[in-house]
Amino acid sequence: MATPALTHTRFEDVQALLTASLFVALGLAFYRHAGLLTGGTAGMAFLVFYLTHWNFGLIFFVINLPFFWLAVRVLGWEFTFKTFAAIGLVSLWSELLPRWFGLAQINPVFAAVMGGFLVGVGLLMLFRHKASLGGVGVLVLYLQNRFGWRAGKVQMGIDSCIVLAAFAIVTPEKIAMSVLGAVALNMILAVNHKPGRYMGV
């Protein structure tokens, strides 16, 4: 007999959003200090940051704003609210973390792997509490639902464009390290995010 899924309480959702967004922001801080980047809207934010040195948290938040109405249409109000709360928290932590600690130096391989692990764990927590970091993920779901385009292929195409654009800004070695970070991140999700295995909803 199947065990009924246990519903998360509001308190559990709040602590998950706070903790997960902090993990993601810490992972992105490792990337930023090592001069690396990632995919999605965070990758776009890194490209703008490396070009302009504007406020990274603000860039990340603003880039995600156009996806709000898509998120409502594709994912519903509850998921959208949690997602944009997570985006706002990541933006906030990204600006507060440099005031709380400093990194004199960081090995780029460690930054890539540990940053990927932290972002992956943060995303895993968000997924389990019916939230995400929105942005490109919402766009590819919308395009899949609206036009039948395969979400994975569209996501790969967008991330590939980000990597190609990065060649004009960062060194090939940094891009290689960024790919290593993406592998670490996706390994966390592939191993731990299995539908039906986790009972909380």
LINBELRA-V565011 format. One record per pair of residues at least 24 apart in sequence whose ideal C-beta (glycine too) atoms are under 6 Angstrom apart, sorted by the first residue. I is the first residue (numbers start at 1). GAP is how many residues later the second one is. Records with the same first field share a line. If there is no record, write none. Layout:
I: GAP, GAP
This chain:
5: 194, 196
6: 193, 194
7: 194
8: 121, 192
13: 116
16: 109, 113
17: 68, 69
20: 102, 105, 106
21: 65, 68, 69, 72
22: 71
23: 95, 98, 99
24: 66, 95, 98
25: 65, 68, 69, 72
26: 92
27: 88, 91, 92
29: 68
30: 81, 84, 85
31: 84
33: 70, 73
34: 72, 74, 77
35: 135, 139
36: 76, 138, 141, 142
37: 129, 141
39: 120, 123
40: 95, 96
41: 94, 95
43: 119
47: 118
50: 119
56: 38
57: 34, 37, 38
60: 31
61: 30
64: 70, 71
67: 67, 68, 71
70: 68, 72
71: 63, 67
74: 64, 67, 68
79: 51
82: 49
83: 48, 49, 51
86: 40, 45
87: 47
108: 69
112: 65, 68, 69
113: 71
115: 66
116: 65, 68, 69
117: 67, 71
119: 66
120: 65, 68, 69
121: 67
124: 68, 69
128: 70
